[in-house]
Amino acid sequence: MTGTSRHGEHGARWRLRVRAALIGIGGLIALAAGVLLLVTVPRAAAVERALQEALVCRGSAAQDCVRTAWFTVESVRIHRGKGSGGWVVVSGTDEAAGETRFSGITDFLDQVRPGDRVVGNVWRGRIIVLGNDRAAQRTDSHPVGDAQFAAGTGTALLLLGGLGVHVSRWSLRHQAASAWQRSTALRRTGWAVSLLSAWSFFLPMLLRRQSADLSVYFALWTPAALAAATFLARARPGRRTAARRRG
């Protein structure tokens, strides 16, 4: 019986180490992906600023100015449900003619038909807005919101990756299979990080519809980050007091 018990304990510890290692590896992958996304934020923000200047035609070259061009719709494809959107193939004399993709379905994409005449806003050889006399819709080539998406997703991955690494180290150090049940501080950290990660990820989706820039994103994200940090800071003294009482 003793040998069987020891064998069972050894197997449980081995499974714990494997699970903790997998969580840690997943956390490191998330950290790396988050860094890669955040590195792209300055460039994406620069492209958005360039578009704002191009709207009033301050560019030194013609392609740096937003211009309008007429096209004829050749075909339309729409997919509904999760990840709804579609694409429109247009023809015309402008170099931007061809396939144009859309995320989401608005009145324009829902109503446009082959043979319709449509007008597009063209910038740097790509259609960024396509519409008719009834409605218009941004295309996937429109850069507004890209910087926020990269910042939000990158931040969420960094937070979740850091949490994964922390949970992995805690589990290996304490040899505990259920980290969330064994550590109140870890549960609080997990909730705070998870909520802040969700806010970081979904906030760009809310702001994209409002055409808000990166400064608005950080103005709304910073208070949430401060609230999470304050929550964790206030939780730590209680943990120290409890530890002293046990001692």
Backbone torsions as a table, in degrees:
resi	resn	phi	psi	omega
1	MET	NA	-40.0	-179.0
2	THR	-64.1	-42.3	179.4
3	GLY	-63.7	-40.9	178.7
4	THR	-64.3	-39.8	179.8
5	SER	-64.6	-43.0	179.5
6	ARG	-65.1	-39.6	179.0
7	HIS	-63.1	-39.7	178.6
8	GLY	-65.3	-41.7	178.6
9	GLU	-64.6	-40.1	178.9
10	HIS	-63.6	-42.3	178.5
11	GLY	-64.3	-39.4	179.5
12	ALA	-65.1	-42.2	178.6
13	ARG	-65.0	-38.5	179.1
14	TRP	-64.5	-43.3	178.2
15	ARG	-64.3	-36.7	177.6
16	LEU	-62.7	-45.1	-179.9
17	ARG	-63.2	-42.1	179.8
18	VAL	-63.2	-45.5	-179.1
19	ARG	-64.8	-42.8	178.5
20	ALA	-64.0	-38.7	179.0
21	ALA	-65.2	-40.6	178.7
22	LEU	-64.4	-40.2	176.9
23	ILE	-63.0	-42.0	178.8
24	GLY	-64.4	-41.8	178.3
25	ILE	-63.8	-43.0	176.5
26	GLY	-60.4	-39.2	177.4
27	GLY	-63.9	-41.7	178.7
28	LEU	-64.7	-39.7	177.5
29	ILE	-62.9	-42.9	178.4
30	ALA	-63.5	-40.0	177.5
31	LEU	-60.9	-45.2	-179.8
32	ALA	-63.5	-43.3	179.1
33	ALA	-64.5	-38.5	178.2
34	GLY	-63.3	-42.3	178.3
35	VAL	-62.9	-43.4	-179.9
36	LEU	-61.3	-38.7	178.5
37	LEU	-69.8	-43.0	-178.5
38	LEU	-65.5	-29.2	177.7
39	VAL	-63.5	-28.9	-178.0
40	THR	-82.3	-9.4	-175.4
41	VAL	-61.2	-48.6	-179.4
42	PRO	-57.4	-41.7	-179.9
43	ARG	-66.4	-43.1	179.1
44	ALA	-63.1	-39.0	177.8
45	ALA	-65.9	-37.0	178.1
46	ALA	-64.7	-38.3	178.0
47	VAL	-64.9	-40.2	178.4
48	GLU	-63.5	-41.7	177.9
49	ARG	-64.6	-38.1	178.6
50	ALA	-63.2	-37.1	178.0
51	LEU	-65.8	-40.9	178.2
52	GLN	-60.1	-39.7	176.7
53	GLU	-69.0	-35.8	-178.4
54	ALA	-68.8	-24.4	179.4
55	LEU	-65.1	-28.0	177.4
56	VAL	-107.6	11.8	173.0
57	CYS	57.8	57.6	174.3
58	ARG	-98.9	1.9	-178.2
59	GLY	-68.2	154.4	-179.8
60	SER	-83.3	-16.2	179.3
61	ALA	-123.2	156.7	-176.6
62	ALA	-61.7	-35.0	-177.2
63	GLN	-71.9	-14.5	178.0
64	ASP	-85.2	-2.2	178.4
65	CYS	-105.0	139.4	175.1
66	VAL	-74.0	128.8	179.6
67	ARG	-128.0	166.2	178.1
68	THR	-108.9	147.5	178.7
69	ALA	-148.1	148.1	179.8
70	TRP	-96.2	142.5	-179.4
71	PHE	-136.7	163.9	173.7
72	THR	-115.0	130.4	-178.8
73	VAL	-74.8	125.4	178.6
74	GLU	-96.9	-41.1	-180.0
75	SER	-156.2	156.6	-179.3
76	VAL	-135.7	133.3	175.2
77	ARG	-128.7	130.9	-179.4
78	ILE	-129.8	135.5	172.0
79	HIS	-123.3	130.5	-175.8
80	ARG	-105.6	175.2	-178.5
81	GLY	92.0	-150.1	-179.1
82	LYS	-65.6	131.0	-177.8
83	GLY	67.5	39.7	-176.5
84	SER	-63.4	154.7	-179.5
85	GLY	164.3	-153.2	179.1
86	GLY	167.0	-168.6	177.6
87	TRP	-148.7	153.7	-179.4
88	VAL	-126.2	129.7	175.9
89	VAL	-98.9	122.4	-178.7
90	VAL	-120.6	153.1	176.9
91	SER	-122.3	157.2	179.9
92	GLY	167.1	-179.3	-178.5
93	THR	-83.2	-15.9	-178.7
94	ASP	-74.6	147.9	-178.9
95	GLU	-64.2	-19.5	-178.3
96	ALA	-80.1	-5.7	-179.3
97	ALA	-60.3	143.8	-179.4
98	GLY	145.2	-150.4	-177.8
99	GLU	-85.6	131.9	178.9
100	THR	-124.7	125.6	-176.2
101	ARG	-100.7	150.9	-179.7
102	PHE	-132.9	145.8	171.7
103	SER	-108.7	124.0	-175.8
104	GLY	88.1	159.2	-178.3
105	ILE	-118.6	119.0	174.8
106	THR	-111.3	-176.1	-179.9
107	ASP	-59.9	-35.4	-178.8
108	PHE	-63.6	-53.7	-177.0
109	LEU	-65.7	-31.1	-178.2
110	ASP	-74.9	-26.6	-173.3
111	GLN	-107.2	-19.8	-175.9
112	VAL	-66.7	144.5	-177.0
113	ARG	-134.8	155.5	175.9
114	PRO	-55.6	137.7	-178.1
115	GLY	96.9	-15.6	179.3
116	ASP	-68.6	147.7	171.6
117	ARG	-92.7	128.0	-178.3
118	VAL	-129.6	158.2	179.1
119	VAL	-117.9	138.7	-178.9
120	GLY	-123.7	146.6	168.9
121	ASN	-89.2	120.3	-174.5
122	VAL	-110.7	133.2	178.2
123	TRP	-142.7	127.4	179.7
124	ARG	52.8	41.4	174.7
125	GLY	79.9	8.5	-179.6
126	ARG	-130.7	147.3	175.5
127	ILE	-79.8	121.9	-179.6
128	ILE	-103.8	-22.7	175.1
129	VAL	-141.5	134.8	178.7
130	LEU	-130.1	136.1	-177.6
131	GLY	-162.2	-179.1	175.9
132	ASN	-135.2	-161.2	-177.6
133	ASP	-76.5	-3.5	-178.9
134	ARG	-109.3	-36.0	-175.9
135	ALA	-159.9	168.4	177.8
136	ALA	-146.8	159.3	-179.0
137	GLN	-148.2	140.2	175.2
138	ARG	-70.3	145.3	176.3
139	THR	-93.6	171.8	177.7
140	ASP	-68.2	-13.9	178.0
141	SER	-81.6	-8.7	178.8
142	HIS	-70.4	125.6	-172.4
143	PRO	-81.9	-14.3	-177.1
144	VAL	-62.9	126.9	-179.0
145	GLY	100.5	-14.7	-179.1
146	ASP	-65.1	-40.8	-179.7
147	ALA	-65.7	-40.6	178.4
148	GLN	-65.3	-41.9	179.1
149	PHE	-61.2	-45.0	179.6
150	ALA	-64.6	-41.9	-179.9
151	ALA	-66.6	-44.4	-178.3
152	GLY	-67.4	-48.2	-179.8
153	THR	-66.9	-41.3	178.5
154	GLY	-62.4	-42.9	178.7
155	THR	-64.5	-43.4	179.0
156	ALA	-61.0	-41.8	178.9
157	LEU	-66.1	-38.7	177.3
158	LEU	-63.0	-44.7	-179.2
159	LEU	-64.5	-48.4	-179.2
160	LEU	-68.2	-36.4	176.9
161	GLY	-64.5	-43.6	176.9
162	GLY	-62.6	-39.3	177.5
163	LEU	-64.1	-42.0	179.0
164	GLY	-61.5	-42.9	178.1
165	VAL	-64.3	-41.1	179.9
166	HIS	-63.8	-44.7	178.5
167	VAL	-63.3	-39.9	179.2
168	SER	-61.9	-46.9	179.6
169	ARG	-63.9	-41.9	-179.2
170	TRP	-62.8	-43.9	-178.6
171	SER	-64.1	-41.4	179.7
172	LEU	-69.3	-36.5	-177.7
173	ARG	-71.0	-40.0	-175.7
174	HIS	-98.2	-4.6	-179.6
175	GLN	53.3	44.3	-177.8
176	ALA	-112.0	129.8	-178.6
177	ALA	-75.7	-32.9	-178.6
178	SER	-114.5	87.9	-176.8
179	ALA	-63.7	-38.2	-175.7
180	TRP	-66.4	-34.9	-179.1
181	GLN	-80.5	-26.0	-176.1
182	ARG	-86.0	-24.6	-173.1
183	SER	-127.7	113.6	176.2
184	THR	-66.8	-40.9	180.0
185	ALA	-61.7	-38.4	179.8
186	LEU	-67.9	-37.3	177.1
187	ARG	-64.3	-42.6	179.0
188	ARG	-63.4	-43.3	177.9
189	THR	-61.8	-42.8	-179.7
190	GLY	-61.8	-43.8	179.1
191	TRP	-65.1	-44.7	-178.9
192	ALA	-62.9	-45.6	-179.0
193	VAL	-67.3	-40.5	-179.3
194	SER	-64.3	-44.0	179.5
195	LEU	-66.1	-41.8	178.9
196	LEU	-66.7	-36.3	177.5
197	SER	-64.4	-42.5	178.6
198	ALA	-63.3	-42.1	177.7
199	TRP	-63.8	-41.4	179.4
200	SER	-61.9	-37.4	-175.4
201	PHE	-79.1	-42.9	-174.0
202	PHE	-85.9	-21.2	-179.8
203	LEU	-58.0	-44.4	177.9
204	PRO	-59.3	-33.1	178.7
205	MET	-65.8	-36.6	179.0
206	LEU	-71.5	-37.2	-176.3
207	LEU	-81.0	-22.6	-177.9
208	ARG	-60.3	-36.0	179.6
209	ARG	-68.5	-23.6	-178.1
210	GLN	-94.9	1.2	-178.7
211	SER	57.8	33.4	179.9
212	ALA	-78.9	150.0	-178.9
213	ASP	-91.2	-175.4	-174.2
214	LEU	-65.4	-31.7	-179.3
215	SER	-63.7	-35.1	177.9
216	VAL	-67.2	-39.2	178.1
217	TYR	-59.0	-49.9	-178.4
218	PHE	-68.2	-31.2	177.8
219	ALA	-65.1	-32.6	178.5
220	LEU	-90.0	-25.2	-178.8
221	TRP	-80.6	-36.6	-175.0
222	THR	-59.2	-46.7	178.1
223	PRO	-58.7	-37.4	178.0
224	ALA	-65.3	-40.2	178.4
225	ALA	-65.5	-41.1	178.3
226	LEU	-65.3	-38.6	178.2
227	ALA	-64.0	-42.2	178.4
228	ALA	-64.8	-42.5	179.2
229	ALA	-64.8	-40.2	178.5
230	THR	-64.5	-41.2	178.5
231	PHE	-60.0	-45.3	-179.4
232	LEU	-69.2	-37.4	-179.7
233	ALA	-66.1	-38.0	179.3
234	ARG	-73.1	-24.3	-179.7
235	ALA	-76.8	-25.9	-175.7
236	ARG	-67.8	-43.6	179.3
237	PRO	-58.5	-37.1	178.2
238	GLY	-62.2	-37.0	179.8
239	ARG	-67.7	-40.2	179.6
240	ARG	-65.7	-40.7	-179.8
241	THR	-63.0	-42.1	178.9
242	ALA	-63.6	-37.9	180.0
243	ALA	-66.0	-38.9	179.5
244	ARG	-66.4	-38.1	179.7
245	ARG	-65.3	-38.7	178.1
246	ARG	-66.6	-32.5	179.8
247	GLY	-72.7	NA	NA
